[in-house]
Amino acid sequence: MPSPVEAMAAAHRPYYWSSSSGVQINEASPEAAQEIENFLSKTWYGGARGAAAFPESIEVLKVLQVENHASLEQYSNALAALQAKRSQGLTPLQVESQSVFDVPYSFFGEIDLQASVNEVWLLHGTTPEKARAIAS
């Protein structure tokens, strides 16, 4: 019988992971790349922060899926500790960007976010210079 942390890690494991341990890197399908491009396009602000040379749109060419079981277990341990610490619950977060997630995206998988500890998807931005460095 799995421990509570192992069960939580299994519950958070994306359905499309093909490995059961270690670290594995897979190239996602072209359909997944298109789906991610569509998702990112909802939050893309071309010409952001006054950068005239910043692209007005994006094109996702390739997506790599990293399956890191040690990181998933570490996250699950931290989540279990937080749930134990906050057993009385928390004030629910007001998620301002919820509309971005209103359309189901298969690349998020069937992950059951833990509302009891305000677990949410987080999107972050960056400067045009750092975006170029990441893309190159």
Helices and strands as residue ranges (DSSP letters): H 4-12, E 23-27, H 30-41, G 48-50, E 64-68, H 69-85, G 98-101, G 106-108, G 115-117, H 128-135
